[in-house]
């Protein structure tokens, strides 16, 4: 994306400069050689304009591939995180986090690093991806990596401090799930008014749900366009953001 983006910008500058220069020479300059230079500038303008077209086509193709790959690798990480269960034992939770820490995330990091949008200062697409998708997962990755050695020491018995380990596990669990409380009516009078209620608590995914919502929302629009999403919704087709 970066190479094609630079080609588009440089070619656009050359095109605009060539057009303005040719226009000025043709209408305002009095010189016997102006026709020659006008033809030269028109030739440069045509070549630059052609470069803009080819670079734009290549940029759009590469842009979609990069977005699809980042979406796929992100969903792979989320698929692993969805295996987490609150009722796991301490050893199972530790093993889960250690396995996650050992996952190769290089490709996922490189996917984000490859983003270089033409209209970034106007649309802020890279900034949106960073704060809505990349950073939440990155923060969790850093939190897990900060406790890897304590987890390993706990399993091999060299650092078996259960209170501290439970604090670490609760810290990481707060990234993955959240608890909510809801009231349900238990008694209703003849007029339909609620007389008494009961409260119950439940857990639901946090990180994976939030990221999946973004991947299926604004990110999907960024990847394929709103028209494609509306067409798929109207046709009842499922979204498929994987390459």
Buried (B, 14 or more C-beta within 10 A) or exposed (E): BEEBBEBBEBBBEBBEBBBEBBEEBBEEEEEEEBEEBBEBBBEBBEBBBEBBEEBBEBBEEBBBEBBBBBBBBBBBBBEEBBEBEEEBEEEEBBBBBBEBBEEEBEEBBEBBEBBBBBEEEEEEBBEBBBEBBBEBBBEBBEBBEEBBEBBBBBBEEEBEEEEEBEEBBEEBBBBBBBEEEEEEEEEEEEEEEEEEEEEEEEBEBBBBBBBBEBBBEBBBBBBBEEEBBEEBEEEEEEBEBEE
